[in-house]
Amino acid sequence: ELPTAVTTGASVLLEDTSVLFVGGKNASGTPSSMAAIFYPGLSQTTKGTVAEVQPGLNHPRMNHTVTRMADGTVLIVGGIGESGTALNSIEVYDPVQRTFLLLDEKLATARSSHTATLLRSGQVLIAGGTSTKAIKSAEIFDPVTGEINAVGDMITARTMARAVRLPAGRVLIAGGSDDTGALASVEIFDPFAAAFLATD
């Protein structure tokens, strides 16, 4: 079992085929700093094991994102913190050292329930989400420089959307909700133009 019962946590497959679980809302309704790794075992019939990673996240968080980057490390962005408000902090998990590093660089806009998508360049697109309301803005994290830069606004402010990188490198962003309700709209992020485009 996980070391702590949580909802709205996040998980990501690591390069060694283990799975990292981090954060979430615990039984008392507050964000958790829990971190654990699931080791699947050597065969389909092996049940696998779960090991806690201590001391866990630097900042307890829920409704955050986790993204495995090209070098195998994991980017952990935003979410809701202990104060009940959106976070602008970023952490990186090193699977070799089994440690979480809190970065000095911060998001320009604190956000939770956003999307985070690895681009073909190795950068990470962080888009939308919510702070006090649904967000249009997007930012790009560059793991080489460690910097975060604004990349313009989405066409529609949206939170709890889904984003998928397409084979040619563009990113499909679909659904979610704005401040009035659920959305059916879809848009595309073009990394070459560094712009969001409406679909037909």
ABEGO torsion letter per residue (X at the ends): XBABBBBGBBBBBBAAGBBBBBEEBBAAGBBBABBBBBBAEABAABAEBBBBBOAEBABBBBGBBBBBBAAGBBBBBEEBBAAGBBBABBBBBBAAAGBBBBBABBBABBBBGBBBBBBAAGBBBBBEEBBABBBABBBBBBAAAGBBBBAEBBABBBBGBBBBBBAAGBBBBBEEBBAAEBBABBBBBBAAAGBBBBBX
